[in-house]
């Protein structure tokens, strides 16, 4: 008997892969035309791409839509990370967008009196 996870694995990943592909094309082709206009870090398209990778197509799309709804002139913006998910990747297989959206933060330097 076939295991359902093996049988449906590639098919289950298809919606997320399609959305991630569309967002990647948008980031490469359309986003540079507008320049850095997003009020948030990471940008809305980077947020959407990470949300789809971390939470899947349905929840990731919902999170991205909510984020786009918050991106307007009356919002001050700021740092708005994607909520953590439960997905784990093997070493070296983590999506590149996760590293781009979470740069290392250097420690605070001691202050002199």
Beta strands, then each sheet from edge to edge (+ up, - down):
strand 1: 40-41
strand 2: 78-79
sheet 1: 1+ 2+
end
